[in-house]
């Protein structure tokens, strides 16, 4: 389905190059959408979805965080980046490119997993007309679904503490876990996942205030068979957005005639006529 536009290189405020693609409708857009990726997921994964948005009249930008996907430049050894950089700098570069190209239309944030968690750290959230989170929740490991807890316990308490000092980045491809990530990103994510209050607890009151400062209406799309996000994870994370109007939707695969959706299924093209058309598009209107 996907017909990808040519790749572009955006420049973040600190000079870091960010790989992106801007999908445009063949008529003046009715809105613009930032697609904020999940941890370890490259922008190519969202291409079908972004193309579909363009077919329905919405401009969209996909991009790779620094140190990931097409934004990676060589070895990650010694590469300095954390999750705050991804939100504050990389997401801002993507948003600026989108609004410069398509000004004067409503701007919507669609965040997948981590992409919904970092909305609070996006300094331009006041510009957003709406935010839609997909499969987003706290990563606190004790709130994970029970089938995942032994895996993440091993990951956080043994694998990451061993490999980060050894490799100076997280060699996820080699380990077949998450994907390659900058050391600062993985170390920060580990701290978050080990704390009951996730990022808020690990980073302190300043971060709690950042979540509370978000007043953008948020729609949460969660799935009963999400292997990473329990209902408790989802409720916990969205509870930090204390001043944002929140609409929480939890969808079962049978609701859309599917056997499985899971954590990653929403963005697969097979859900274009069900999840995208019935549950996503009305929220953009």
Secondary structure by P-SEA (a helix, b strand, c coil): ccccccbbbbbcccbbbbbbbbbbccccccbbbbbbbccccccccaaaaaaaaaaacccbbbbbcccccccccccccccccccccccccaaaaaaaaaaaaccccbbbbbbccccccccccccccccccbbbbccccccccccccccaaaaaaaaaccccccccccccccccccccccccccaaaaaaaaaaaaccccccccccaaaaaaaaacccbbbbbbbcccccccaaaaaaaaaaccccbbbbbbbcccccccccccccccccccccccccccccccccc
